[in-house]
Amino acid sequence: MYKRLTLLLLSIFTFASVSAQDWALKSNIAYDATASMNLGVEVALADKWTLDLSGNYNPFTINKDTNMKWKHWLIQPEARYWFCHKFGGHFFAMHLWGGEYNISNIDFSPSIFALNLPNLSDYRYQGYFAGAGIGYGYAWMLGKHWNLEFELGVGGAYTWYDKYYCPKCGTKIASEDFIYWGVTKMAVSIVYLF
C-alpha cells in the first residue's frame, strides 16, 4: 500500500510542472491562535485561476476536570479568481466547507461560527456541518517565495447535532438542526510558493 502511494506521489510530482508560483503551501495564523492545526495547499489552474484546499483539526480538551472542549475538524475547498495574476493581489473566491465538532463548557456564545447556540457553558453539542460561501481576499508578495494573505468569506451552513444536558455526564436530551448565515471563512495566512 505504501509503495503504491509513494509511486503515485512521485508520478504526480514528476509530470507536474513545479515552477515558481504554480503551487503553494500555507498556514492560517488565525487558526494557529486557537491551537487548531491547519494546512492549506493551492495549485494554479490557469493564469488567473487557482484551486485551494485547506483543512484544520483541533483534538484538544481545554480543561479535563470541567470537560471544556472545542474539538473539531473541517475541510474547505475553494476556487479563486485573481484580478491581476495568480497568487498576487486581489481575488474573489467560492468555497465549500464541512466538518464535525464536539463543544462543551465554553463560557461564550460564538455567533460567527457554524453554531449560534445560547448556552455553550451549560450544554455539550456534538454534530456535523456543511455549507458554501463566497469570499474576497488579498495576497501581498513578501518575496520570491513568500506571501501574506488575508481573506474574509460569507455564506451559509446546515448543521445537525446532538445536544447533551451536562458537559460531563453525557446524557443526550435532543437532536436538532440549524441553518447558519454569516462568516464562513477568516484567514490571515503565511504562504510559501514553489
Disulfide bonds with the S-S distance in Angstrom:
none
